[in-house]
Amino acid sequence: MNIVTDATAIANPSSRRIAVDVAEVSLTFDTADGKVEALSDVSLQIAAGEFVSFIGPSGCGKTTMLRVIADLQQPTSGHLSVNGMTAEQARLARAYGYVFQAPALFPWRTIEANLKLPLQIMGYSESDQTILAKRYLELVNLTGFARKFPWQLSGGMQQRVSIARALSFDPALLLMDEPFGALDEIVRDHLNAQLLELWGKTNKTVLFVTHSIPEAVFLSTKIVVMSPRPGRIIDIIDCNFPRDRTLEIRETPEFMAIAQRVRTGLRAGHSYDE
Amino acid sequence: MTSSAAALSLPRAAAWRQHPLAVRFTPIVTVVAALMVVWYIAAVLMNLSLVRGGFEREEAPYTTMELIAGTMEAERPLLPAPHQVAGAFLDGVFGYAPNAPRSLIYHSAVTLSATLLGFALGAGLGIALALSIVHSRVLERSLMPWIICSQMVPILALAPIFIVVLGAIGLQGLLPKSIISAYLSFFPITIGMVKGFNAPEPMQLDLMRTWSATSRQVLTRLRWPTAMPYLFASLKVAITISLIGAIVAELPTGAEAGIGARLLAGSYYGQTVQIWAALVAAAVLASGLIALVGLAERMVGRRMGTRA
């Protein structure tokens, strides 16, 4: 499936450049139970500055999709370009920040030291590390927690730290794998609003994997609906709420209509038949 | 009046049991006291025939009380009574100048130096082996069987060979003992650190990959800190084994100094009290060494923000 992005779908007209181009990518795992087709002939183009959500039931390959783009997994066939480079080149060029399901903070490092870790690895100077750590801690509203250790923070705060860590080296692309999946609904709403604000401020391209239909509709400019066995794209829905949307838009008929279309897409994938 | 006094004194009587010192030490004191009772009874029973034989040889009349008293202070008892061991130990520690050949401090120091050098060598070797095993599958397959084999041969059989071979190339004294000690102590460290270096979560390793960290950076920033709890657990095992290695190494050399030498001399001359005193010295040394590792662990833990 090939989607030509509608120019009006993008808030920022200067960002029509293609950030991620996935062309006929397939990935088959060899497991003890035989071959599992995690991705089957997936094609997708994502323009710079977009917020794209991947939604689908467990095992539909949405996480695998993200891992392939991040060069954490190699596709069996197909082509992939990230910011005009191959996935590996993009990884080596540190073109993206990755946020996992869990915060995966390093427990022996303070919050500040956790934020500095990627910067240390990338060879930033000591003073730059301090400035950037401070700036991104401020961005996720955690100033004052710099000296704390991860276990002293709540789950939601830890996940915010991990988002700040992914942003700290200013990658053009943010890959997020169910970052709020383990959090309760109230914290999740709060973080969704914050993430949207962050996206508005930083103008990054965001690829966001989720289980939650409201979350996907609320956050995205584009929703990719996937179905399992084999993992494939069954629908791509444009979703053009204004950038400064608030949680209230979830009550509007437009929001309901898109959510309904996502739900229909998921059902059409026969995802829950087995 | 009396009933109210009883009612008042009752919670007070229970109060000492709540005292932190009582809470902390009552279990230990109870166990030690029970052990002492068992030990004394065993000493009486085991030394009884020895003492009775002594009386009968001299054809002296004796009472049961004299017999029991005799078992408590025999010169070469089968099982010395606790107070005899304590006396000999304290005498060995405080009774002589620290460099006198009869001083337990002198012998402990000799064994301690071999233990510490052996421990340092063993820790270095153990960590180096673990590193190479974690980083190379080939090395894992080729080294691991030998590492396990090395521990299947009893050290009592190996120690004399080591001493002879090392002696032939001119190594004597401290170093051969330390090498035997290291030979024993590297093993728990290798096993523990292989586990520790492989302990990072897949997510943390993936993160390092997304930052395209070098394998050296992955080691210093992720694998090494993750392995810290494993390191200290294996260091605690290794340091006691180092001590055992050093003592065992003193046996076949006919060493003149060291806890092992004291044990050997004691068994030559049937000086059971001396053997037990040397054993107590070894136990004290081992506890001290483990406490030191524990202290280091707590200090590192505090720096790494471990939850108290």
Chai-1 contact restraints between the chains, C-beta under 6 A:
chainA,res_idxA,chainB,res_idxB,connection_type,confidence,min_distance_angstrom,max_distance_angstrom,comment,restraint_id
A,A70,B,T210,contact,1.0,0.0,6.0,A-B,restraint_1
A,L72,B,D206,contact,1.0,0.0,6.0,A-B,restraint_2
A,R91,B,S212,contact,1.0,0.0,6.0,A-B,restraint_3
A,L92,B,S212,contact,1.0,0.0,6.0,A-B,restraint_4
A,Y98,B,T210,contact,1.0,0.0,6.0,A-B,restraint_5
A,F100,B,M203,contact,1.0,0.0,6.0,A-B,restraint_6
A,A104,B,M203,contact,1.0,0.0,6.0,A-B,restraint_7
A,A104,B,Q204,contact,1.0,0.0,6.0,A-B,restraint_8
A,A104,B,L207,contact,1.0,0.0,6.0,A-B,restraint_9
A,W108,B,P225,contact,1.0,0.0,6.0,A-B,restraint_10
A,W108,B,M304,contact,1.0,0.0,6.0,A-B,restraint_11
A,W108,B,G305,contact,1.0,0.0,6.0,A-B,restraint_12
A,P118,B,W211,contact,1.0,0.0,6.0,A-B,restraint_13
A,I121,B,W211,contact,1.0,0.0,6.0,A-B,restraint_14
A,I121,B,A213,contact,1.0,0.0,6.0,A-B,restraint_15
A,I121,B,Q217,contact,1.0,0.0,6.0,A-B,restraint_16
A,F149,B,G305,contact,1.0,0.0,6.0,A-B,restraint_17
A,W151,B,R307,contact,1.0,0.0,6.0,A-B,restraint_18
